[in-house]
Amino acid sequence: MVPFAIVPIFIRVFMDSRTAFAATIIIVSICSLSLHSPYEFMLLEIVAGLTAIYSLKELTSRSQLFRSVLLITAVTALIKLGYDLSQGFILSTIDPSWYERIAISGVLLLFAYPLMLLFEKMFGFISSVTLVELSNVNTPLLRQMSKEAQGTFNHSMQVANLSAEVAAKIGANVQLVRTAALYHDIGKLQNPAFFTENQNGVNPHDELPEEQSAQIIIRHVTDGLEMADKHRLPSVIKECIATHHGRSKAKYFYVNYVKKHPDEPVNEELFTYPGPNPHTKEQAILMMADSTEAASRSLSEKTEDSIRQLVNMIVDQQMAEGYFSSCPITFQDIATAKEVLVSSLKTIYHARISYPTLEQSSSLTPEVQSEVAIAQPAEGKEKV
């Protein structure tokens, strides 16, 4: 009746399959020491644990956990039936109370979901179900961003897609980096008009000195952390908000300030983000995707060569300045990330072909001429 399968469920959701399997073997082996004939117990519980691990490769909904519990219960009952038959029992002599206890164990396994929520709150863990729920664009914070800072919202959506593509290629946590990308710029909601993607012809920075403008831009990181605390976002999301610029500089304003004050010492801290630098694969991916997506918007010609040169320049500069020195990311991962970013950005900016037009001739009937006129795009709008 004890739901031992709850252990691999928890460890698989919060960690990985190999750790879940090892923990299952250890716990079942230790508990079997108290039994006189432990083989049947070990067989049933190890199979139940393996079923739990296999059926929860990626937990993204509550119904998935319910289906997993049903599968675990059914497989355990079948293994028990097969074991009894292999021992020479016939159906009429099999003790049905065993199957009642297996069913009770299955019901107790359903308590895994509320216990997951409790563990997340108590120990700071985060499950993929929580990440999926946070990535819903109808959450209050994302809905507010879509209304008050549409440019930032669109940028965040693009960064989320780019980051997820890179994460899938190099074996990082896809759902984590996708969700973090949606929230990485929430601090811009405090002053949306000061960021170019939200401007409509008027740039308030034109009236401000460079150091003040830099401080407003840099502040979106600290403002984002405050908003994350207010909305109780998980710590892994807050870490991504803090590290998506690392210890880089607001270079536009820094360079302009240096040009205007060539003979004066520069307080670089006024132009430097608070950081820290990324220390996980997901944070490094987010930094690369955020920088390249934002910079690609300023390209005059969005060809494959220009996009490739831009991505290589930005990522190589980030590597040279040591932003990834604390990350468990390899040169091969970074090379793969570059290729994915180039391919994805090229697809985003790929222009559609011009639609051909038919010249109307007198041989066409009035009905056909009318249909042709409707089908032809308006002048100047051949490309969508």
C-alpha atoms as one frame of an Amber mdcrd trajectory, in Angstrom:
protein
   0.000   0.000   0.000   2.948   2.373   0.495   3.309   4.397  -2.774   7.060
   3.933  -3.315   6.657   5.169  -6.904   6.180   8.690  -5.554   9.977   8.872
  -5.083  10.896   8.434  -8.793   8.004  10.735  -9.723   9.391  13.558  -7.583
  13.007  13.069  -8.595  12.147  12.755 -12.296  10.084  15.964 -12.254  12.633
  18.035 -10.341  15.890  16.413 -11.525  16.488  13.701 -14.159  15.772  10.089
 -15.074  19.110   8.559 -14.043  18.956  10.073 -10.567  15.342   8.899 -10.223
  16.288   5.341 -11.216  19.248   5.232  -8.832  17.141   6.567  -5.955  14.438
   3.976  -6.666  16.932   1.091  -6.572  18.525   2.349  -3.337  15.244   2.946
  -1.470  13.645  -0.322  -2.568  16.817  -2.292  -1.682  17.024  -0.748   1.787
  13.333  -1.336   2.526  13.540  -4.945   1.304  15.993  -5.739   4.115  13.077
  -5.851   6.559  11.278  -8.590   4.574  11.774 -12.363   4.755  11.081 -12.821
   1.007  11.990  -9.530  -0.607  12.114 -10.591  -4.265   8.438 -10.084  -5.009
   8.492  -6.670  -3.299  11.600  -5.576  -5.222  10.157  -6.775  -8.524   6.883
  -4.888  -8.090   8.381  -1.638  -6.811  11.242  -1.448  -9.311   8.840  -2.018
 -12.206   6.483   0.608 -10.758   9.383   3.055 -10.463  10.554   2.410 -14.033
   7.002   2.932 -15.280   6.827   6.251 -13.421  10.125   7.422 -14.936   9.170
   6.358 -18.451   5.691   7.907 -18.345   6.921  11.267 -16.990   9.623  12.158
 -19.491   8.206  15.676 -19.550   5.462  16.695 -17.130   3.527  19.589 -18.682
  -0.017  19.132 -17.384  -1.961  17.759 -14.418  -3.709  15.187 -16.610  -0.312
  13.705 -17.472   0.289  12.839 -13.822  -3.163  11.236 -13.583  -2.453   9.102
 -16.672   0.921   8.135 -15.238  -0.695   6.967 -11.974  -3.204   4.841 -13.899
  -0.378   3.306 -15.924   1.721   2.576 -12.826  -1.237   0.901 -11.088  -2.150
  -1.190 -14.138   1.435  -2.338 -14.794   1.998  -3.203 -11.131  -1.206  -5.269
 -11.070  -0.196  -7.110 -14.268   3.283  -7.863 -12.920   1.742  -9.180  -9.688
  -0.660 -11.371 -11.666   2.184 -12.711 -13.817   4.278 -13.422 -10.730   1.424
 -15.335  -9.057   0.769 -17.405 -12.169   4.500 -18.180 -12.504   4.453 -19.545
  -8.932   1.799 -22.129  -9.865  -1.306 -20.296  -8.636  -4.528 -20.424 -10.642
  -6.984 -17.530 -10.912  -9.385 -19.014  -8.363  -6.691 -19.289  -5.692  -5.121
 -15.825  -6.145  -5.640 -13.544  -3.149  -7.643 -10.471  -4.376  -6.592  -8.399
  -1.374  -3.216  -7.844  -3.038  -4.876  -6.038  -5.933  -6.979  -3.963  -3.563
  -3.768  -2.756  -1.885  -2.218  -1.980  -5.256  -5.301   0.122  -6.095  -5.027
   1.951  -2.756  -1.361   2.629  -3.499  -2.419   4.121  -6.851  -4.889   6.436
  -5.121  -2.182   7.572  -2.695   0.086   8.343  -5.661  -2.375  11.054  -6.728
  -1.224  13.081  -3.719   2.047  13.612  -5.587   0.681  16.735  -7.280  -0.260
  18.751  -4.166   2.968  17.586  -2.508   4.917  18.948  -5.506   3.401  22.370
  -4.973   4.335  22.177  -1.284   7.921  21.174  -2.093   8.237  24.019  -4.610
   7.194  26.569  -1.993   9.281  25.086   0.824  12.545  24.279  -0.959  12.560
  26.528  -4.031  12.277  23.703  -6.565  10.458  24.340  -9.814   8.634  21.800
 -11.959   7.930  21.905 -15.685   4.205  22.222 -14.891   4.860  25.502 -13.094
   6.985  26.742 -16.004   4.245  25.894 -18.485   1.682  27.737 -16.365   3.952
  30.798 -16.132   4.504  30.839 -19.905   0.785  31.365 -20.511   0.551  34.835
 -22.095  -2.721  35.419 -20.236  -0.945  35.672 -16.884  -1.413  39.191 -15.412
   2.208  40.285 -15.901   2.516  39.165 -19.528  -0.917  40.559 -20.349   0.136
  43.913 -18.881   3.296  43.867 -20.998   1.332  43.122 -24.181  -0.828  46.196
 -23.552   1.654  48.737 -22.173   4.887  47.707 -23.935   3.946  45.892 -27.133
   7.417  46.226 -28.646   9.026  44.648 -25.580   6.389  41.904 -25.574   7.085
  41.056 -29.232  10.834  41.111 -28.559  10.377  38.756 -25.588   8.316  36.339
 -27.686  11.003  36.235 -30.365  13.755  35.736 -27.777  11.720  32.911 -26.204
  11.459  31.113 -29.544  15.153  31.603 -30.351  16.243  30.476 -26.879  14.070
  27.380 -27.002  15.536  26.369 -30.382  19.088  26.722 -29.074  18.298  24.903
 -25.810  16.797  21.955 -27.692  19.963  21.625 -29.799  22.521  21.733 -26.972
  20.577  19.780 -24.332  19.530  22.593 -22.002  16.168  22.987 -20.243  13.883
  24.150 -23.065  10.858  25.064 -20.963  12.937  26.966 -18.407  14.719  29.141
 -20.953  11.491  29.767 -22.875   9.658  30.935 -19.757  12.611  32.998 -18.518
  12.825  34.743 -21.893   9.195  35.834 -21.626   9.929  37.574 -18.312  13.513
  38.773 -18.791  12.496  42.354 -19.742   9.520  42.918 -17.440  11.433  45.776
 -15.793  10.851  47.842 -18.948   7.211  48.191 -17.886   8.312  50.923 -15.470
   9.523  53.197 -18.318   8.459  51.622 -21.627   8.875  54.824 -23.704  12.628
  54.914 -22.979  13.232  51.723 -24.983  13.421  51.899 -28.757  11.102  48.967
 -29.455   8.246  50.872 -27.758   8.946  54.309 -29.249   6.849  55.926 -31.934
   9.010  58.664 -33.399   9.818  60.411 -30.105  12.996  59.519 -28.218  13.090
  60.954 -24.664  16.832  60.225 -24.470  17.482  63.138 -26.831  16.910  65.529
 -23.930  18.989  63.642 -21.354  22.740  63.334 -20.695  24.316  59.978 -21.544
  24.926  58.883 -17.958  21.306  59.511 -16.982  20.015  57.683 -20.047  22.317
  54.752 -19.283  21.021  54.555 -15.716  17.402  54.453 -16.951  18.235  51.625
 -19.364  20.243  49.688 -16.779  17.511  50.090 -14.174  15.189  47.758 -16.084
  17.138  44.845 -14.558  16.629  45.942 -10.939  13.048  47.000 -11.691  12.463
  43.553 -13.194  13.737  41.852 -10.056  11.431  43.979  -7.907   8.444  43.089
 -10.092   9.434  39.416  -9.994   9.435  39.541  -6.189   6.072  41.275  -6.193
   4.529  38.651  -8.474   6.333  35.781  -6.656   8.165  34.442  -9.667  10.494
  31.465  -9.000  14.120  32.138  -8.135  15.382  30.564 -11.397  13.395  33.140
 -13.373  14.746  35.977 -11.221  18.295  34.725 -11.798  17.722  34.879 -15.559
  16.415  38.448 -15.248  19.541  39.455 -13.301  22.014  37.791 -15.685  20.576
  38.410 -19.154  22.946  41.408 -19.567  25.590  40.153 -17.151  28.208  42.800
 -16.388  28.058  44.313 -19.850  27.750  48.030 -20.592  25.031  50.197 -22.095
  27.459  50.691 -24.959  25.520  53.217 -27.032  25.541  55.767 -24.243  29.004
  54.758 -23.028  30.587  55.339 -26.443  28.755  58.649 -26.920  29.887  59.822
 -23.493  33.528  58.919 -24.203  33.396  60.756 -27.529  31.989  63.891 -25.912
  34.461  63.800 -22.985  37.694  62.484 -24.516  39.970  63.993 -21.879  37.916
  63.121 -18.798  38.081  59.905 -16.726  34.962  57.778 -17.133  33.118  56.195
 -14.226  32.366  52.904 -15.991  30.047  51.718 -13.221  27.511  54.321 -14.364
  27.265  52.479 -17.681  27.604  48.873 -16.396  24.735  46.471 -15.649  24.654
  45.100 -12.080  24.943  41.472 -13.198  26.102  38.919 -12.254  27.324  37.146
 -15.392  25.473  33.965 -16.427  26.341  30.796 -14.508  24.037  28.240 -16.193
  23.556  27.092 -19.773  20.059  28.541 -19.846  21.265  31.974 -18.728  24.019
  31.974 -21.357  21.520  31.020 -24.061  19.201  33.824 -22.986  22.035  36.382
 -23.123  23.021  35.310 -26.652  19.446  35.216 -27.966  18.494  38.541 -26.374
  21.525  40.403 -27.752  21.349  38.995 -31.268  17.591  39.443 -31.643  17.737
  43.065 -30.509  20.730  43.880 -32.725  19.262  42.167 -35.796  16.434  44.720
 -35.880  18.936  47.470 -36.741  20.333  45.697 -39.823  19.682  47.647 -43.015
  19.890  44.475 -45.118  18.790  41.269 -43.458  20.648  38.760 -45.620  22.187
  35.498 -44.482  25.694  36.965 -44.614  24.797  40.091 -42.618  22.936  38.041
 -40.006  25.820  35.569 -39.700  28.369  38.372 -39.305  26.210  40.039 -36.655
  25.676  36.837 -34.632  29.370  35.898 -34.784  30.459  39.397 -33.779  28.093
  39.622 -30.780  28.678  36.110 -29.411  32.446  36.243 -29.959  32.601  39.570
 -28.153  30.613  38.140 -25.238  33.060  35.238 -25.038  36.080  37.547 -25.265
  34.779  39.698 -22.410  34.386  36.613 -20.211  30.608  36.614 -19.757  30.458
  32.811 -20.128  33.529  31.976 -18.046  31.375  30.735 -15.131  28.970  28.714
 -17.327  29.054  24.955 -17.903  28.816  25.631 -21.644  31.340  24.317 -24.170
  32.818  25.831 -27.329  30.848  23.254 -29.291  27.616  24.380 -27.573  28.360
  27.996 -28.465  29.155  27.098 -32.084  25.874  25.184 -32.301  24.032  28.115
 -30.721  25.443  30.459 -33.358  24.233  28.248 -36.186  20.757  27.953 -34.685
  20.511  31.720 -34.147  21.586  32.440 -37.720  19.148  29.901 -39.159  16.236
  31.111 -37.002  16.847  34.829 -37.618  17.179  34.178 -41.344  13.786  32.453
 -41.262  12.199  35.296 -39.262  13.360  37.967 -41.715  12.851  35.949 -44.879
  10.790  38.019 -47.329   8.056  36.342 -49.309   8.283  36.330 -53.085   6.387
  38.827 -55.194   3.149  37.518 -56.616   2.967  37.582 -60.433   0.252  39.650
 -62.117  -1.816  38.861 -65.154  -2.164  41.430 -67.917  -5.787  41.942 -68.760
  -6.559  41.545 -72.431  -9.638  42.101 -74.479  -9.916  38.356 -74.975 -10.908
  37.933 -71.337 -14.571  38.056 -70.520 -15.747  40.776 -68.096 -16.356  38.132
 -65.422 -12.783  36.793 -65.691 -11.330  40.322 -65.734 -13.190  41.051 -62.510
 -11.836  37.916 -60.819  -8.271  38.760 -61.937  -8.550  42.287 -60.548  -9.688
  40.959 -57.183  -6.893  38.362 -57.045  -4.114  40.852 -57.853  -2.484  42.570
 -54.837  -2.555  46.326 -54.590   0.449  48.187 -56.035   3.294  48.405 -53.550
   1.971  45.517 -51.438   3.299  42.553 -53.416   5.525  41.581 -50.483   3.914
  40.765 -47.155
